[in-house]
Amino acid sequence: PTVVKPADAAFFAWFDIPRRLLLVERDPMKALLKLTELDAVPDIAMSPLGTRLKNELTGYCYLQLKQYEQAASVFYHAGLPYLGGYAFLMGGRLEEARQVWSLLVEKNPNHWALSLY
């Protein structure tokens, strides 16, 4: 299980801004620009949880922008292969999506996403 530490509070306060830009205001470009600013903020320590959340939201921004290659790359490199496969599927790359999802079948046969098969 992921443990949220008090040190993550600064990150979560900051992270709410791009999350709100994407999910509430539906402006993925502004959210993506805000996410790129995070690397330049020295007082926000990136925990593994923070890194995962940042990468996941970045991938969702690319999905909303219909930049499926970038979304697939971000998701895949962030260890989120199901979402990477989804981005390939949305971009019309069915064989790549099938390959990524087939690996999930082999690794974890009781994964909930297998209901897609």
C-alpha contacts under 8 A as a table, 3 or more apart, distances in Angstrom:
res1	aa1	res2	aa2	distance
2	T	49	L	7.21
4	V	8	D	6.62
4	V	49	L	7.86
5	K	8	D	5.46
5	K	9	A	7.49
6	P	9	A	5.46
7	A	10	A	6.84
7	A	45	A	7.74
8	D	11	F	5.24
8	D	12	F	6.30
8	D	44	I	7.99
8	D	45	A	7.33
8	D	46	M	7.78
8	D	47	S	7.11
8	D	50	G	7.61
9	A	12	F	5.16
9	A	13	A	6.14
10	A	13	A	5.22
10	A	14	W	6.21
10	A	44	I	6.08
11	F	14	W	5.11
11	F	15	F	5.78
11	F	44	I	5.67
11	F	45	A	7.14
11	F	46	M	7.31
11	F	50	G	6.99
12	F	15	F	4.83
12	F	16	D	6.14
12	F	50	G	7.95
13	A	16	D	5.60
13	A	17	I	7.67
14	W	17	I	5.90
14	W	18	P	7.98
15	F	18	P	5.92
15	F	19	R	6.30
15	F	54	K	7.82
16	D	19	R	5.04
16	D	20	R	5.89
17	I	20	R	5.27
17	I	21	L	6.25
17	I	31	A	7.71
17	I	34	K	7.73
18	P	21	L	4.86
18	P	22	L	6.20
18	P	30	K	7.45
18	P	31	A	4.34
18	P	32	L	7.18
18	P	34	K	5.79
18	P	35	L	6.36
19	R	22	L	5.31
19	R	23	L	5.97
19	R	24	V	7.86
19	R	31	A	6.89
19	R	57	L	7.17
20	R	23	L	5.24
20	R	24	V	5.08
20	R	25	E	6.51
20	R	31	A	7.97
21	L	24	V	5.89
21	L	25	E	4.93
21	L	26	R	6.12
21	L	27	D	5.54
21	L	28	P	6.82
21	L	30	K	6.64
21	L	31	A	5.21
22	L	25	E	5.95
22	L	26	R	4.74
22	L	27	D	5.16
22	L	28	P	4.96
22	L	30	K	7.81
22	L	31	A	5.58
22	L	61	C	6.91
23	L	26	R	5.48
23	L	27	D	7.90
27	D	30	K	5.66
27	D	31	A	6.39
28	P	31	A	4.95
28	P	32	L	5.96
28	P	61	C	4.87
28	P	62	Y	7.47
28	P	64	Q	6.32
28	P	65	L	6.62
29	M	32	L	5.08
29	M	33	L	6.20
29	M	61	C	7.12
29	M	65	L	7.50
30	K	33	L	5.09
30	K	34	K	6.15
31	A	34	K	5.07
31	A	35	L	6.16
31	A	61	C	7.06
32	L	35	L	5.00
32	L	36	T	6.34
32	L	58	T	6.24
32	L	61	C	6.19
33	L	36	T	5.21
33	L	37	E	6.61
34	K	37	E	5.19
34	K	38	L	6.98
35	L	38	L	5.41
35	L	39	D	7.96
35	L	54	K	7.09
35	L	58	T	7.10
36	T	39	D	6.21
36	T	40	A	7.94
37	E	40	A	5.47
37	E	41	V	6.84
38	L	41	V	5.30
38	L	44	I	7.92
39	D	42	P	7.58
41	V	44	I	6.03
42	P	45	A	7.35
46	M	49	L	7.73
46	M	50	G	5.35
46	M	51	T	5.92
47	S	50	G	4.98
47	S	51	T	6.17
48	P	51	T	5.09
48	P	52	R	6.19
49	L	52	R	5.15
49	L	53	L	6.19
50	G	53	L	5.13
50	G	54	K	6.04
51	T	54	K	5.15
51	T	55	N	6.14
52	R	55	N	5.19
52	R	56	E	6.03
52	R	78	A	6.64
53	L	56	E	5.07
53	L	57	L	6.09
54	K	57	L	5.30
54	K	58	T	6.06
55	N	58	T	4.99
55	N	59	G	6.17
55	N	74	V	6.45
55	N	75	F	7.01
55	N	78	A	6.29
56	E	59	G	5.15
56	E	60	Y	6.34
56	E	74	V	7.64
56	E	75	F	6.52
56	E	78	A	7.52
57	L	60	Y	4.99
57	L	61	C	6.19
58	T	61	C	5.07
58	T	62	Y	6.44
58	T	71	A	7.58
58	T	74	V	7.30
59	G	62	Y	5.13
59	G	63	L	6.25
59	G	70	Q	7.36
59	G	71	A	4.46
59	G	72	A	7.28
59	G	74	V	5.60
59	G	75	F	5.90
60	Y	63	L	4.89
60	Y	64	Q	6.21
60	Y	71	A	6.90
61	C	64	Q	5.16
61	C	65	L	6.25
61	C	71	A	7.79
62	Y	65	L	4.95
62	Y	66	K	6.11
62	Y	67	Q	5.03
62	Y	68	Y	6.48
62	Y	70	Q	6.34
62	Y	71	A	5.02
63	L	66	K	4.93
63	L	67	Q	5.85
63	L	68	Y	5.76
63	L	71	A	5.79
63	L	87	A	6.86
64	Q	67	Q	7.61
66	K	91	G	7.81
67	Q	70	Q	5.71
67	Q	71	A	6.34
67	Q	91	G	7.99
68	Y	71	A	4.92
68	Y	72	A	5.98
68	Y	87	A	5.23
68	Y	88	F	6.43
68	Y	90	M	6.76
68	Y	91	G	5.28
69	E	72	A	5.19
69	E	73	S	6.20
69	E	87	A	7.18
69	E	88	F	6.99
69	E	91	G	7.21
70	Q	73	S	5.09
70	Q	74	V	6.13
71	A	74	V	5.21
71	A	75	F	6.08
71	A	84	G	6.88
71	A	87	A	6.03
72	A	75	F	5.23
72	A	76	Y	5.86
72	A	83	L	7.18
72	A	84	G	4.14
72	A	85	G	6.80
72	A	86	Y	7.68
72	A	87	A	5.03
72	A	88	F	6.06
73	S	76	Y	5.19
73	S	77	H	5.99
73	S	84	G	6.82
74	V	77	H	5.38
74	V	78	A	6.00
74	V	84	G	7.58
75	F	78	A	5.07
75	F	79	G	6.43
75	F	80	L	4.95
75	F	81	P	6.33
75	F	83	L	5.98
75	F	84	G	4.86
76	Y	79	G	5.37
76	Y	80	L	5.32
76	Y	81	P	4.95
76	Y	83	L	7.54
76	Y	84	G	5.06
77	H	80	L	7.32
80	L	83	L	5.67
80	L	84	G	6.30
81	P	84	G	4.72
81	P	85	G	6.01
81	P	100	V	6.52
81	P	101	W	7.47
81	P	104	L	7.77
82	Y	85	G	5.17
82	Y	86	Y	6.31
82	Y	100	V	7.32
82	Y	101	W	6.44
82	Y	104	L	7.57
82	Y	113	A	7.71
83	L	86	Y	4.85
83	L	87	A	6.21
84	G	87	A	5.12
84	G	88	F	6.35
84	G	97	A	7.68
84	G	100	V	7.66
85	G	88	F	5.02
85	G	89	L	6.17
85	G	96	E	7.02
85	G	97	A	4.26
85	G	98	R	7.30
85	G	100	V	5.59
85	G	101	W	6.27
86	Y	89	L	4.95
86	Y	90	M	6.18
86	Y	97	A	6.56
87	A	90	M	5.08
87	A	91	G	6.17
87	A	97	A	7.85
88	F	91	G	5.07
88	F	92	G	6.38
88	F	93	R	5.05
88	F	94	L	6.66
88	F	96	E	6.30
88	F	97	A	5.25
89	L	92	G	5.19
89	L	93	R	5.41
89	L	94	L	5.26
89	L	96	E	7.76
89	L	97	A	5.46
90	M	93	R	7.45
93	R	96	E	5.61
93	R	97	A	6.42
94	L	97	A	5.07
94	L	98	R	6.10
95	E	98	R	5.03
95	E	99	Q	6.16
96	E	99	Q	5.06
96	E	100	V	6.19
97	A	100	V	5.24
97	A	101	W	6.08
98	R	101	W	5.19
98	R	102	S	5.84
99	Q	102	S	5.06
99	Q	103	L	6.45
100	V	103	L	5.39
100	V	104	L	6.77
101	W	104	L	4.98
101	W	105	V	6.51
102	S	105	V	5.06
102	S	106	E	6.54
103	L	106	E	5.14
103	L	107	K	6.18
104	L	107	K	5.08
104	L	108	N	5.79
104	L	109	P	7.25
104	L	111	H	7.74
105	V	108	N	5.51
105	V	109	P	4.80
105	V	110	N	7.87
105	V	111	H	7.48
105	V	114	L	6.94
106	E	109	P	6.06
108	N	111	H	5.61
109	P	114	L	7.52
110	N	114	L	7.31
111	H	114	L	5.78
112	W	115	S	6.22
113	A	116	L	6.01
114	L	117	Y	5.61
